Amino acid sequence: MCTAMSQRPRALVTGASAGIGRCYAEHLARTGHDLVLVARRADKLEEVAGLLRAEGADVEVLPADLSTDEGVARVVERIERDPAIGFLVNNAGYAARGRVAELDADATAHMLRVNVIALTRLTIAAMARMSAAGHGRIINVASGTVFMQMPGNAGYGASKNYVLAFTRTLQTEAEGTGVRVQALIPGVIATDFHEIAGNAIGNFPPERVMQADDLVVASLRALEMDEPVCIPSLPDMRDWDAYVEAERGLVPNVSRDRPAERYHDRD
């Protein structure tokens, strides 16, 4: 458990029992953070916590099912009552896939509660406290599928489009508050995520698969560089800038007093 005597900054990481979340926990511990680790399985969290405690970090295990109101409320309360939590990594998430006409509606709703509702409520709690304090960092993990329309991926892709849109708007609100907000857009990462989603990492060409540790190092470095959006394998950030400029080019014509000429009766 976290001690009152600790003077180190504290980071709260969701989905911290494995994969990307575990790598964040390891790197943050090495860079001087104490930790609150959140995931469903206490035994897996304790395994990670034991290793990090051996390296000198003060680690609290907070088992919580983020698909439930009770689980989310437990983590929100933990954020709200601890002024030492200056770093939130919203990493928890998973994919329920299938073509829309064949989707399991309950499984999709369960996924949205984790990917969308939980992330939103934790971010609200963290942003309220961090902006009042005048400092803090938030990383929200999206997905490279935000740029793709792949059959069978409508629900998951849409959930991660929400994460990206929500985070980008939050970034505009965070200006001048002392809170730095990052949207992380991973590609294919070598974790058990794909097996859980019914795929296999071996189905991807090796040159498309990044190690979770490399992803996290890039994300934390991007945060230091003040890059609001981190796409770790993108060679040139000017491509992202062009994407944003293309969006801006649409804005003046999104709302006009009449339909475009092509919709007019030409008779």
NORLINVEN-V966050 format. One record per residue. SS is DSSP state (helix for helix, strand for strand, loop for the rest). PHI is phi in radians with two decimals (NA if undefined). Layout:
ss = <SS:SS>
phi = <PHI:PHI>
This chain:
ss = <loop:loop:loop:loop:loop:loop:loop:loop:loop:strand:strand:strand:strand:strand:loop:loop:loop:loop:helix:helix:helix:helix:helix:helix:helix:helix:helix:helix:helix:helix:loop:loop:loop:strand:strand:strand:strand:strand:strand:loop:loop:helix:helix:helix:helix:helix:helix:helix:helix:helix:helix:helix:helix:helix:loop:loop:loop:loop:strand:strand:strand:strand:strand:loop:loop:loop:loop:loop:helix:helix:helix:helix:helix:helix:helix:helix:helix:helix:helix:helix:loop:loop:loop:loop:strand:strand:strand:strand:strand:strand:loop:loop:loop:loop:loop:loop:loop:loop:loop:helix:helix:helix:loop:loop:helix:helix:helix:helix:helix:helix:helix:helix:helix:helix:helix:helix:helix:helix:helix:helix:helix:helix:helix:helix:helix:helix:helix:helix:helix:helix:helix:helix:helix:loop:loop:strand:strand:strand:strand:strand:strand:loop:loop:helix:helix:helix:helix:loop:loop:loop:loop:loop:loop:helix:helix:helix:helix:helix:helix:helix:helix:helix:helix:helix:helix:helix:helix:helix:helix:helix:helix:helix:helix:helix:loop:loop:loop:loop:strand:strand:strand:strand:strand:strand:loop:loop:loop:strand:strand:loop:loop:loop:helix:helix:helix:helix:loop:loop:loop:loop:helix:helix:helix:loop:loop:helix:helix:helix:strand:strand:loop:helix:helix:helix:helix:helix:helix:helix:helix:helix:helix:helix:helix:helix:loop:loop:loop:loop:strand:strand:loop:loop:loop:loop:loop:loop:loop:helix:helix:helix:helix:helix:helix:helix:helix:helix:helix:helix:helix:helix:helix:loop:loop:loop:loop:loop:loop:loop:loop:loop:helix:helix:helix:loop:loop:loop:loop>
phi = <NA:-1.29:-1.83:-1.18:-1.43:-1.13:-1.86:-1.38:-1.13:-2.07:-2.03:-1.92:-2.13:-1.66:1.08:-1.56:-1.44:-2.85:1.02:-1.08:-1.06:-1.10:-1.10:-1.03:-1.03:-1.11:-1.23:-1.17:-1.08:-1.22:-1.77:1.66:-1.80:-1.47:-2.40:-2.06:-1.80:-2.07:-2.95:-1.30:-1.67:-1.10:-1.13:-1.18:-1.12:-1.11:-1.09:-1.14:-1.03:-1.05:-1.14:-1.29:-1.11:-1.12:-1.64:1.80:-1.49:-1.55:-2.16:-1.87:-1.71:-2.24:-1.16:-2.80:-1.62:-1.34:-1.53:-2.01:-1.07:-1.13:-1.11:-1.12:-1.04:-1.11:-1.30:-1.01:-1.06:-1.15:-1.19:-1.18:-1.66:-2.14:-1.16:-1.35:-1.30:-1.99:-2.57:-2.11:-1.99:-1.53:-1.83:-1.03:3.00:-2.77:-2.01:-1.91:-1.94:2.62:-1.08:-0.96:-1.16:-2.01:-1.14:-1.38:-1.08:-1.19:-1.11:-1.17:-1.10:-1.07:-1.07:-1.12:-1.12:-1.37:-1.22:-1.96:-1.16:-1.08:-0.99:-1.12:-1.18:-1.20:-1.15:-1.02:-1.08:-1.20:-1.16:-1.07:-1.32:-1.16:-1.17:-1.15:-1.40:1.52:-2.86:2.66:-2.43:-2.32:-2.07:-1.93:-1.60:-1.72:-2.90:-1.10:-1.22:-1.10:-1.71:-2.21:-2.07:-1.76:-0.93:1.57:-2.12:-1.04:-1.17:-1.12:-1.03:-1.14:-1.10:-1.39:-1.11:-1.06:-0.99:-1.15:-1.13:-1.05:-1.23:-1.13:-1.19:-1.02:-1.06:-1.17:-1.28:-1.41:-1.02:1.45:-1.63:1.55:-1.76:-1.78:-2.16:-2.11:-1.77:-1.72:-2.09:-1.32:-1.64:-1.41:-2.05:-1.35:-2.35:-1.46:-0.92:-1.25:-1.11:-1.10:-1.45:1.63:-2.01:-2.59:-1.06:-1.20:-1.39:-1.77:-1.03:-0.96:-1.24:-1.76:-1.84:-1.79:-1.32:-1.05:-1.10:-1.13:-1.03:-1.17:-1.02:-1.11:-1.08:-1.20:-1.17:-1.07:-1.11:-1.10:-1.44:1.12:-1.45:-1.19:-2.14:-1.95:-2.00:-0.96:-1.67:-1.28:-1.16:-2.34:-1.14:-1.14:-1.15:-1.14:-1.03:-1.15:-1.06:-1.15:-1.13:-1.10:-1.04:-1.06:-1.15:-1.38:-0.99:-1.05:-1.81:-1.25:-2.27:-2.24:-1.44:-2.72:-1.11:-1.11:-0.98:-1.17:-1.65:-1.40:-1.20:-1.69:-1.23>
